Amino acid sequence: MSGDPIMTDVPNSPADDTALNEQLERVNRQLLQSEKMAAIGQLAAGVAHEINNPIGYVYSNLQSLDRYLVDMFRLTDAIGSASTQEELEELKQSIDYEFLRGDLEDLVAESREGIERVKTIITTLMDFTHADEEEFKLADIHWGINTTLSVINNEIKYKAEVVKDFGDLPLVSCIISQINQVILNLLANAAHSIEGFGKIIVRTRHESNYVVIDVEDTGKGISQEHINKVFDPFFTTKPIGEGTGLGLSLSFSIVEKHNGRIDVTSTPGKGTCFRIILPIGTSDTGRCS
């Protein structure tokens, strides 16, 4: 008999499996964050436009305020030097004091509104881009949808009317930033599928132990040839350079991580509907079937 040892397959130890699972989880988190930042990059021009509008009129208001202050200081300086009340009245008329006073109030109110708008956009972006959020917490799905719509607003407002058909939902145990990422991907895909101007419907409802979220569009639809591949990694029907092919794949992974399910139905030429079904809780007994 040969003295060579007999080679046999040795199963991985539990420690090896744990290390492999941790490595896969790290890679998945990195892919998720990369796709999220890629989405933010694509939206950056729109977000800049959203911020530029209020900043523009705040800047214009400050220029007007600068001119008004010159006139106001002329008036206040004259209080101590004018020899008669008539001189003060003439100066008030020359600077159109009543108009100036009313317009100052409008300038301050409008500028405050503009700064609040910028603050809202920045807060929304910060909420959306949380990378370290990994804990399941009770969250308001409607708040997440509205936050995401704010982020992507400039991307879709020229492509579609957004209709919100919200039902009464309970709080859901989830990682809300990841659910927001899924909604963002679906909204972006819906907008890209629409030729001309169409409609995107975001519908929610509560069924038993689940919440259901539909993102439906009136776009060109998905062919039968492609519909079974939409959740495959790197699959995309977009031109080279316009899509990573990871958005729907990562969305599928996120929903699966939440013990949920994501489905798609489509009619070419009429539109597409993506449906997300999430358990209210996160236990294994809550898995969608």
C-alpha positions in Angstrom: 0.0 0.0 0.0 1.1 3.5 -0.7 2.2 5.6 2.2 0.4 8.7 0.7 -2.3 10.1 3.0 -5.9 9.7 1.8 -7.3 13.2 0.9 -10.9 13.8 2.1 -13.1 16.9 2.1 -13.0 18.6 5.5 -16.1 20.6 6.3 -15.6 24.2 7.3 -15.6 24.8 11.1 -18.2 27.0 12.7 -15.5 29.6 13.2 -14.7 29.6 9.5 -18.4 30.0 8.7 -18.8 32.9 11.1 -15.7 34.6 9.6 -17.1 34.1 6.1 -20.5 35.5 7.0 -18.9 38.5 8.7 -16.8 39.2 5.6 -19.8 38.9 3.3 -21.8 41.2 5.6 -18.9 43.8 5.4 -18.8 43.6 1.6 -22.6 44.0 1.5 -22.4 47.1 3.7 -19.7 48.5 1.5 -21.7 47.9 -1.7 -24.8 49.4 -0.1 -22.9 52.5 0.9 -21.2 52.7 -2.5 -24.6 52.5 -4.2 -26.1 55.0 -1.8 -23.3 57.5 -2.5 -23.5 56.9 -6.2 -27.2 57.7 -6.0 -26.4 60.9 -4.0 -23.8 61.8 -6.7 -26.4 61.5 -9.4 -28.8 63.6 -7.5 -26.1 66.2 -6.5 -27.0 68.6 -9.4 -30.6 68.5 -8.5 -29.9 69.0 -4.8 -27.6 72.0 -5.6 -30.4 73.5 -7.7 -32.8 73.0 -4.8 -30.4 74.8 -2.4 -29.4 77.5 -5.0 -33.0 78.8 -5.3 -33.5 79.8 -1.7 -29.9 80.9 -1.3 -30.4 83.1 -4.4 -33.3 85.1 -3.1 -31.8 85.3 0.4 -28.7 86.9 -1.3 -30.9 89.2 -3.3 -32.8 90.2 -0.1 -29.6 91.0 1.7 -28.6 93.4 -1.2 -32.0 95.1 -0.8 -31.6 95.2 3.0 -28.2 96.9 2.5 -29.8 99.7 0.5 -32.7 100.0 3.0 -30.3 100.3 5.9 -28.5 103.3 4.3 -31.9 105.1 4.2 -32.9 104.0 7.7 -29.6 105.3 9.1 -30.1 108.6 7.3 -33.4 108.9 9.1 -32.2 107.9 12.5 -29.1 110.3 12.2 -31.5 113.1 11.2 -33.5 112.7 14.4 -30.7 114.4 16.4 -29.8 117.0 13.8 -33.0 118.1 12.2 -34.1 121.6 13.3 -37.8 121.0 12.6 -40.4 118.2 12.5 -41.1 119.2 8.9 -37.5 118.3 7.9 -37.9 114.7 9.3 -41.2 114.3 7.5 -39.7 115.4 4.2 -36.8 112.9 4.7 -39.3 110.1 5.5 -41.2 110.9 2.3 -38.0 111.0 0.2 -36.9 107.5 1.3 -40.5 106.2 1.0 -40.5 105.2 4.6 -43.8 103.4 4.7 -42.9 101.2 1.7 -39.5 100.5 3.1 -40.9 99.5 6.5 -43.4 97.0 5.0 -40.8 95.6 2.6 -38.3 95.0 5.4 -40.8 92.8 7.1 -41.4 90.8 3.9 -37.6 90.5 3.3 -37.0 89.1 6.7 -39.9 86.6 6.5 -38.9 85.5 3.0 -35.2 85.1 4.0 -36.2 83.1 7.1 -38.3 80.8 4.9 -35.3 80.3 2.5 -32.9 79.4 5.2 -35.4 77.0 6.7 -35.7 75.4 3.3 -31.9 75.0 3.1 -31.8 73.6 6.6 -34.6 71.1 5.7 -32.6 69.9 2.6 -29.4 69.5 4.6 -31.1 67.7 7.4 -32.8 65.4 4.9 -29.5 64.5 3.2 -27.9 63.8 6.6 -30.8 61.5 7.6 -30.6 59.8 4.2 -26.8 59.2 4.2 -26.4 57.7 7.6 -23.8 54.9 7.0 -23.4 53.5 10.5 -27.1 52.8 11.2 -27.3 49.0 11.7 -29.9 48.6 14.4 -33.5 47.7 13.9 -35.7 50.4 15.4 -39.4 51.3 15.3 -39.8 53.8 12.5 -42.4 55.8 10.6 -42.4 54.5 7.0 -44.3 57.5 5.8 -41.6 59.8 7.3 -39.0 57.8 5.4 -40.9 58.0 2.1 -41.4 61.8 2.5 -37.7 62.2 3.3 -36.7 60.3 0.2 -39.1 62.2 -2.0 -37.5 65.4 -0.7 -34.1 64.1 -1.7 -35.1 63.1 -5.2 -37.6 65.9 -5.8 -35.6 67.7 -8.4 -34.9 64.5 -10.2 -38.5 63.6 -10.7 -40.6 66.8 -10.7 -39.9 67.4 -14.4 -40.7 63.8 -15.3 -43.8 62.9 -13.3 -46.5 63.9 -11.0 -46.1 62.1 -7.7 -49.3 60.9 -6.1 -49.2 59.7 -2.5 -51.9 57.2 -1.5 -51.1 56.6 2.1 -53.0 54.2 4.4 -52.8 54.1 8.2 -49.5 52.3 9.0 -48.1 51.2 12.4 -44.5 51.9 13.3 -42.3 49.2 11.7 -39.1 47.6 13.2 -36.5 48.3 10.5 -33.3 50.1 9.5 -35.1 53.1 8.1 -32.1 54.5 6.2 -31.9 51.3 4.3 -35.6 51.3 3.5 -35.2 54.8 2.3 -32.4 53.6 0.0 -34.8 51.0 -1.5 -37.5 53.7 -2.0 -35.0 56.0 -3.7 -33.9 53.3 -6.1 -37.5 52.5 -7.1 -38.4 56.2 -7.5 -35.3 56.8 -9.6 -36.0 53.8 -11.8 -39.7 54.9 -12.2 -38.6 58.4 -13.3 -36.1 57.1 -15.8 -38.7 54.8 -17.3 -41.0 57.6 -18.2 -40.8 59.1 -21.6 -42.2 62.6 -21.6 -44.3 63.4 -18.5 -46.1 60.7 -16.5 -47.2 59.7 -13.1 -45.6 57.9 -10.1 -47.9 56.6 -7.4 -46.6 55.7 -4.0 -49.2 53.6 -2.2 -49.1 52.1 1.3 -51.4 49.9 3.3 -51.5 47.8 6.4 -52.4 44.1 6.1 -52.3 41.8 9.1 -48.7 41.7 10.4 -47.3 43.4 7.3 -47.0 46.8 5.6 -47.2 47.0 1.9 -45.5 49.7 -0.2 -46.2 50.1 -3.9 -44.2 52.3 -6.3 -46.1 52.3 -9.5 -45.2 54.3 -12.7 -46.7 55.0 -16.1 -43.4 54.4 -17.9 -42.4 52.2 -20.8 -42.5 49.0 -18.7 -40.2 46.0 -18.6 -40.2 43.3 -21.3 -40.9 39.7 -20.3 -37.3 38.9 -21.4 -35.9 41.2 -18.7 -38.4 41.1 -15.9 -36.9 37.9 -14.3 -33.4 39.5 -14.3 -34.1 42.9 -12.8 -32.9 41.8 -9.3 -29.7 40.2 -10.7 -26.5 41.9 -9.7 -25.1 44.2 -12.4 -28.1 43.7 -14.7 -29.2 47.0 -16.3 -31.0 48.1 -19.4 -29.6 51.6 -19.1 -26.8 52.8 -21.4 -23.2 52.2 -20.3 -22.2 54.8 -17.7 -25.8 55.5 -16.6 -26.4 52.7 -14.2 -24.4 50.3 -12.0 -26.9 47.5 -12.1 -26.7 47.2 -8.3 -29.6 49.3 -7.3 -32.4 46.7 -7.5 -30.0 43.9 -6.4 -29.1 45.7 -3.2 -32.8 46.6 -2.7 -33.7 43.0 -2.9 -31.0 42.2 -0.3 -32.2 44.9 2.0 -35.8 43.8 1.9 -34.7 40.2 2.4 -32.6 41.3 5.4 -35.8 42.7 6.8 -37.5 39.3 6.4 -39.6 40.9 3.6 -40.3 40.4 0.0 -40.1 42.6 -3.1 -42.1 41.8 -6.3 -42.4 43.4 -9.7 -45.2 43.4 -12.3 -45.0 45.2 -15.5 -46.9 45.7 -18.8 -44.7 47.0 -21.6 -46.0 50.3 -22.9 -48.1 50.9 -19.8 -45.9 50.9 -16.7 -44.4 49.0 -13.8 -45.2 48.4 -10.2 -42.7 47.3 -7.5 -44.3 46.0 -4.3 -42.4 45.8 -1.0 -43.9 43.7 1.8 -42.4 44.2 5.2 -43.3 42.5 8.5 -44.1 44.9 11.3 -41.7 43.0 13.5 -38.3 41.3 12.7 -38.7 37.8 14.1 -38.3 34.8 11.9 -42.0 34.0 12.4 -42.7 37.3 10.6 -41.1 36.2 7.3 -43.2 36.9 4.2 -44.2 33.8 2.3 
